[in-house]
Amino acid sequence: AARTGALVAACLAGVAAVAALAMALSSTSAHAQWLSPQAMEGQAMAGFTSASVRAQPTLAHKAVVRMGQYNVGQLGASIPTSSAEAAQYTPGPTLAAPALSVVVSMALVGGAVLEMVRRVWRRTTTRQDDSQWAMMAVSCAEIDAQFPPLKNDNVLRAIRGEPVDRIPVWVMRQAGRYLPEYVEYTKDKEFFSRCQNPEVACHLTLQPFERFDLDAGIIFSDILVIPEALGMEVKMVKGQGPVFVTPLRTKEQWYELEKEWLARVGVSGVATEDQDEEVIKKAPELVEALNYVYQAITLTRTKLDGRAPLFGFCGSPWTLFVYFSEARKTKTYTECSKLIYTEPEFVHRILKVLAHICAQYLIRQVKAGAQLLQVFDSHANVLPPKQWREFSLPYLTLIAQLVKEECPDIPMVLLPKDAPFALEMLTDSPYDMVSIDPTLDLGKSHQLMLAAGKGVQGNMAPTTMYAPPEKVGQLAREYLIEAFGESAPLPRRYIANLGAGMNPDMDPACLGAFVDAIHEFGAK
Ligand code: 1CP
């Protein structure tokens, strides 16, 4: 009833404004952006899907107000932004005559009301709009405006190839068990429950910032939250790592899973051979199951208060597939290997579906506030180079393409773990930076990627962290000097990191020494 009432009221207001609108159209083009349906369509939701608006109404409301638009997505009940708010952000009138200004103002209101009516009408008559809104490109600047200004953008500058104030540094698993405060805080919280509680995830993400002068944060979560949220039972078993209760190894199991996923979004009766394409279409809706991650990101970026940018992340399709098929820790990788050699088409089907899900998940993380993204191909080393090119690279590429279609300027980093052969194959990929492992030579890898207009992140051996803290500083200095020379300018397109994550038995003081040594490098 409220929706119908609002619709009727909006219709009346719209009709009343039509005359003024027509006059204004003929007299000025200064505010044409208000009147062109394409421009309205393009800017209005600015990539906030209706679901994201539900998740962060205040932020989204501010976003649409800032753009002088209408918060239709949240509606159902079509509440226009107040004219005072809209006026605050309306481009200043260029017409001097007051009478004309009145006409223009009326036109603005009228045009916008008409647009609103059109949107509400479409929204009440078709659900297709959801996916159209979800498909709209959004720039980082539009999202940045919702958060505290960034005081330390060295990581972003490094990725863009701009000069930096110091070599930026962060490490993988910087929130983790090597920190006594992490152990204390998590002792009564099951692993996935930590990820699912935005306050807890935020708290854990921020813990290392209390100790270290880090240049980036990474949201506390896990690459396995996707399967967990999509109904595949996975347990973090002490001493064993993740265990999937039911290994996924047959076509029948996968088809059943596709069917279940479709049922979640209200789709049934699709022929088995078409299910994958249908799941791909529904991927934006499916990843709403991970709303807690988006909330954690929004909260954490707000609380970080611009100290450093925040990474969102996901696992690669290949890496997820290894976890699904092996189901538990393995040294032999028997099951995933058997499948790629006996059922390659089936594996490709799984990987393609996963790539679309990963991409939509990353897009939602960006819209929630993630300032850059890292994709973890943690099981890249399981595949020989030729098979990596066939079973992992195309899906990593697809993820980056899909993400960048919708978030064109989001920086993306790829970690092909322990797969040094991957570096050359990535010189022409859509990723901006490659995170390299310790087997690669930093100087040479950096040169190779610089020539391709890309950067590297990494790669000091994590085992260096077992040296005494004073020695860690010295080793870090030597490592940088060897790669870049002693008196060279600060390297561009480089982010310092370890080649892999922190282990639980590492001394936090060693990480402190590493971070400080990196920052001191090249300091005048
Ligand atoms: O008790 C605990 O705290 C469990 C340890 C732990 C932690 C701290 C796990 C279990 N996951 C995480 C958090 C996590 N995982 C983060 C955010 C924290 C941060 O980095 O600061 C990130 C980015 C990940 C990503 C992740 N999870 C990867 C990719 C990175 C990598 O190490 O290659 C992988 C492979 C996982 C799977 C995973 N999660 C946890 C375990 C024990 C494992 C298995 C690792 C393996 O198979 O070797």
Residues whose N, C-alpha, C, O or C-beta is under 5 A from the ligand:
A	BS01	1CP	V171 M172 R173 Q174 A175 G176 R177 I218 I219 F220 S221 D222 I223 G241 P242 F376 S378 G501
